[in-house]
């Protein structure tokens, strides 16, 4: 849920759907210079790989994509909180990022759902969030962080990379773009996502930019048991972006090793926002809940 007072300095207008990054971004919250630099560098990194990043609100199209890829055995069905047939999803409370190749095919996604938990927390809302509404389905939470994740919260998910585009580090770039977009757009306190405990054990959350992991969450009667919460505060996101810029989006353009993430040379950053810079007009579900 979202109330307009979350963003009092941001005009209440309907953003244009499916704009290419960085045209889609206005930095309203967070460190403007850092975020502007990151969006431009991340966009350039994707273009070095022949890909384009877009910010979207058309969740019917996301569902159609998911259903196609599920039929091909490449993805898992969307959780209810990202399924437009089971949840009210629009520009006010959610977004998704698509990564598209030169043929216009979507090869990677990431998305976020906004929750106003200023008077509650994940521990109290986990059941309703996961199932769309709390009908007594049940949720077993022992993760200590669940009580601390409150305020303005982004639940991250729909993180997917098409099989033929894996091993190109898109699972490192696209989620960070999505998390940065959320922090630039809303006054975010926390961003979190679920991963399996096994993937938490082998360090998968760190590849998505999360430094904190808390165990565990179980949804009885579903395939999702012994989940871990991978989470970051807004400051954690900014620290991670800074490190990512320095280590993987370095100022020098490196040789483009096969399967690697191209480095880029960040241009001069903008003072206030990164919209209208040009006139051009989800890693595999097995590594996180999709």
Phi, psi and omega per residue, in radians:
X1 nan 2.693 -3.091
X2 -2.533 2.377 3.037
X3 -1.993 2.594 -3.018
X4 -1.058 -0.501 -3.110
X5 -1.212 -0.101 3.010
X6 -1.088 -0.516 -2.997
X7 -2.334 1.050 -2.986
X8 -1.118 -0.418 -3.113
X9 -1.603 -0.070 -3.102
X10 -1.778 2.108 -3.127
X11 -0.961 2.411 -3.135
X12 -1.424 1.503 3.137
X13 -2.228 2.742 3.108
X14 -1.459 2.025 -3.120
X15 -1.229 2.621 3.115
X16 -1.229 2.353 -3.109
X17 -1.416 2.600 2.948
X18 1.145 0.595 3.034
X19 -1.422 2.559 3.102
X20 -1.306 2.422 3.010
X21 -1.160 2.399 0.099
X22 -1.677 0.185 3.135
X23 -1.020 -0.510 -3.021
X24 -1.389 -0.154 -2.938
X25 -1.837 2.292 2.865
X26 -2.123 2.106 -3.100
X27 -1.418 1.789 -3.139
X28 -1.691 -0.595 -3.099
X29 -2.187 2.751 3.062
X30 1.497 3.132 -3.124
X31 -1.238 1.890 -2.970
X32 -1.107 -0.797 -3.097
X33 -1.111 -0.772 3.137
X34 -1.089 -0.849 -3.092
X35 -1.158 -0.722 3.113
X36 -1.070 -0.779 3.120
X37 -1.069 -0.721 -3.106
X38 -1.181 -0.766 -3.136
X39 -1.076 -0.737 -3.115
X40 -1.206 -0.745 3.127
X41 -1.159 -0.726 3.118
X42 -1.130 -0.693 3.081
X43 -1.085 -0.730 3.131
X44 -1.154 -0.678 3.124
X45 -1.071 -0.748 3.113
X46 -1.113 -0.750 -3.123
X47 -1.147 -0.523 3.051
X48 -1.074 -0.480 3.112
X49 -1.628 0.117 -3.135
X50 1.356 0.437 -3.065
X51 -2.147 2.768 3.098
X52 -2.229 2.376 3.106
X53 -1.728 2.396 -3.133
X54 -2.359 2.567 3.072
X55 -1.794 2.277 -2.965
X56 -2.371 2.734 3.092
X57 -2.282 0.094 -3.095
X58 -1.541 1.466 -3.040
X59 -1.290 -0.266 2.992
X60 -1.179 -0.633 3.093
X61 -1.226 -0.636 3.075
X62 -1.086 -0.766 3.135
X63 -1.095 -0.726 3.123
X64 -1.075 -0.792 3.100
X65 -1.043 -0.833 -3.123
X66 -1.038 -0.776 -3.125
X67 -1.100 -0.663 3.088
X68 -1.114 -0.797 -3.072
X69 -1.294 -0.548 3.033
X70 -1.088 -0.749 3.132
X71 -1.091 -0.501 3.121
X72 -1.521 -0.067 -3.131
X73 1.409 0.321 -3.058
X74 -1.763 -0.121 -3.026
X75 -2.679 2.921 3.010
X76 -1.767 2.729 3.072
X77 -1.048 2.568 3.118
X78 -1.077 2.498 2.951
X79 -1.181 2.731 -3.062
X80 -0.985 -0.614 -3.064
X81 -1.183 -0.275 3.075
X82 -1.994 0.168 -3.113
X83 -1.816 1.992 -3.046
X84 -1.117 -0.286 3.071
X85 -1.350 -0.258 -3.093
X86 -2.146 -0.122 -3.091
X87 -2.529 2.633 3.051
X88 -1.467 1.957 -3.059
X89 -2.194 2.233 3.101
X90 -2.757 -3.049 -3.070
X91 -1.089 -0.331 -3.115
X92 -1.363 -0.457 -3.004
X93 -2.318 0.106 -3.103
X94 -2.865 2.888 3.057
X95 -2.785 2.858 2.932
X96 -2.517 2.680 -3.141
X97 -1.928 2.257 3.043
X98 -1.917 2.524 3.064
X99 -2.039 2.058 -2.981
X100 -2.099 2.538 3.102
X101 -1.550 -3.078 -3.057
X102 -1.136 -0.354 3.114
X103 -1.555 0.055 -3.127
X104 1.399 0.191 3.113
X105 -1.450 2.345 3.092
X106 -1.403 2.147 -3.056
X107 -2.033 -0.131 3.084
X108 -2.762 2.622 3.134
X109 -2.487 2.803 2.975
X110 -2.782 2.543 -3.140
X111 -2.590 2.939 3.129
X112 -2.497 2.574 3.105
X113 -2.091 2.229 -3.081
X114 -1.557 2.344 3.068
X115 -2.279 2.360 3.036
X116 -1.657 1.661 -3.113
X117 -1.946 0.710 -3.120
X118 -1.132 -0.471 -3.137
X119 -1.994 0.305 -3.139
X120 -2.682 -2.886 -3.117
X121 -2.728 3.088 -3.110
X122 -1.077 -0.668 -3.125
X123 -1.003 -0.668 -3.120
X124 -1.448 -0.403 -3.002
X125 -1.901 -0.011 -3.003
X126 -1.045 -0.681 -3.118
X127 -1.196 -0.875 -3.135
X128 -1.097 -0.683 3.134
X129 -1.090 -0.855 -3.031
X130 -1.192 -0.734 -3.040
X131 -1.710 -0.056 -3.090
X132 1.641 -0.631 3.015
X133 -2.758 2.681 -3.125
X134 -1.522 1.859 3.095
X135 -1.983 0.463 -3.126
X136 1.391 0.399 -3.099
X137 -1.153 -0.527 3.111
X138 1.726 2.546 3.094
X139 -2.770 2.232 3.140
X140 -1.852 2.043 -3.076
X141 -2.145 2.137 2.989
X142 -2.050 -0.056 -3.133
X143 -1.210 2.082 -3.104
X144 -1.072 -0.593 -3.084
X145 -1.149 -0.371 -3.070
X146 -1.051 -0.548 3.132
X147 -1.380 -0.356 -3.119
X148 -1.595 -0.349 -3.126
X149 -1.408 1.683 -3.082
X150 -2.555 -3.118 -3.099
X151 1.534 -2.436 3.084
X152 -1.612 1.979 -2.928
X153 -2.152 2.427 3.008
X154 -1.903 2.105 2.980
X155 -1.597 2.032 -3.064
X156 -1.641 2.603 3.134
X157 -3.030 -2.701 -3.070
X158 0.718 0.710 3.138
X159 -1.560 2.018 -2.988
X160 -2.653 2.518 2.996
X161 -2.297 2.287 3.126
X162 -1.080 2.467 -3.011
X163 -0.890 -0.706 -3.092
X164 -1.321 -0.068 3.101
X165 -1.975 0.185 3.075
X166 -1.344 2.904 -3.095
X167 1.175 0.397 3.029
X168 -2.015 0.220 3.090
X169 1.180 0.324 3.093
X170 -1.133 -0.503 3.122
X171 -1.239 -0.209 3.029
X172 -1.628 -0.617 -3.071
X173 -1.449 -0.919 -2.971
X174 -1.101 -0.777 3.089
X175 -1.066 -0.627 3.124
X176 -1.186 -0.657 3.056
X177 -1.050 -0.788 -3.136
X178 -1.114 -0.772 -3.139
X179 -1.151 -0.682 3.110
X180 -1.140 -0.690 3.108
X181 -1.066 -0.781 3.140
X182 -1.048 -0.767 -3.119
X183 -1.222 -0.491 3.097
X184 -1.352 -0.479 -3.007
X185 -1.618 -0.594 -3.085
X186 -2.264 2.754 3.125
X187 -1.394 1.227 -2.974
X188 -1.246 2.382 2.986
X189 -1.684 -0.774 -3.088
X190 -2.452 2.573 2.950
X191 -2.193 2.328 3.134
X192 -2.513 2.844 3.012
X193 -2.647 2.801 3.086
X194 -1.625 2.479 2.958
X195 -2.341 2.768 3.052
X196 -1.206 2.695 3.131
X197 -1.078 -0.576 3.106
X198 -1.139 -0.755 3.116
X199 -1.204 -0.548 3.039
X200 -1.135 -0.695 -3.112
X201 -1.089 -0.641 -3.097
X202 -1.577 0.108 2.991
X203 1.548 0.325 -3.129
X204 -1.056 -0.682 -3.129
X205 -0.978 -0.612 -3.130
X206 -1.104 -0.589 3.141
X207 -1.201 -0.405 3.082
X208 -1.563 -0.061 3.123
X209 1.728 0.116 3.108
X210 -1.650 2.257 3.136
X211 -1.748 -0.185 -3.056
X212 -2.056 2.383 3.118
X213 -2.379 2.391 3.137
X214 -2.347 2.371 -3.103
X215 -1.950 2.573 -0.193
X216 -2.414 3.031 3.112
X217 -2.339 2.350 3.126
X218 -2.319 2.395 3.064
X219 -1.941 1.700 -3.102
X220 -1.001 2.493 3.125
X221 1.443 0.045 3.088
X222 -2.164 2.940 3.085
X223 -1.236 -0.108 -2.987
X224 -1.706 1.729 3.124
X225 -2.227 2.641 3.086
X226 0.936 0.897 3.076
X227 -1.507 2.691 3.041
X228 -1.964 2.603 3.066
X229 -1.665 2.065 3.008
X230 -1.747 2.158 -2.973
X231 -2.533 2.753 3.141
X232 -2.549 2.486 2.920
X233 -1.370 2.944 3.091
X234 -1.044 -0.703 3.114
X235 -1.115 -0.643 3.065
X236 -1.055 -0.708 3.129
X237 -1.080 -0.778 -3.118
X238 -1.149 -0.690 3.099
X239 -1.103 -0.737 -3.141
X240 -1.144 -0.715 3.113
X241 -1.073 -0.733 3.113
X242 -1.026 -0.824 3.134
X243 -1.126 -0.712 -3.121
X244 -1.135 -0.715 3.078
X245 -1.038 -0.767 -3.088
X246 -1.254 -0.633 -3.009
X247 -1.666 -0.590 -3.030
X248 -2.112 -0.322 3.020
X249 -2.049 0.991 -2.999
X250 -1.208 2.760 -3.105
X251 -1.058 -0.515 -3.130
X252 -1.563 2.315 3.083
X253 -1.318 2.035 -3.103
X254 -1.552 2.938 3.029
X255 -1.134 2.526 -3.040
X256 -1.570 1.535 3.095
X257 -1.153 2.509 -3.105
X258 -1.018 2.237 3.120
X259 1.435 0.011 -3.089
X260 -1.717 2.887 3.091
X261 -1.530 2.098 -3.105
X262 -1.158 2.403 3.045
X263 -1.466 2.714 -3.090
X264 -2.337 2.846 3.074
X265 -1.779 1.872 -3.084
X266 -1.093 2.292 3.119
X267 -1.390 -3.119 3.067
X268 -1.056 2.319 -3.086
X269 -1.486 2.780 3.113
X270 -1.580 2.698 -3.071
X271 -1.302 -0.711 -2.984
X272 -2.028 -0.729 -3.109
X273 -2.670 3.033 -3.126
X274 -2.149 0.516 3.111
X275 -1.508 2.699 3.049
X276 0.959 0.721 3.088
X277 -1.358 -0.610 3.074
X278 -2.138 2.988 -3.135
X279 -1.844 0.101 3.113
X280 -1.075 2.041 -3.066
X281 -1.986 nan nan
X282 nan nan nan
X283 nan 2.700 -3.004
X284 -0.987 2.514 -3.108
X285 -1.029 -0.316 -3.136
X286 -1.240 -0.255 -3.140
X287 -1.775 -0.051 2.999
X288 -2.877 2.886 3.091
X289 -1.199 2.337 -3.041
X290 -2.122 nan nan
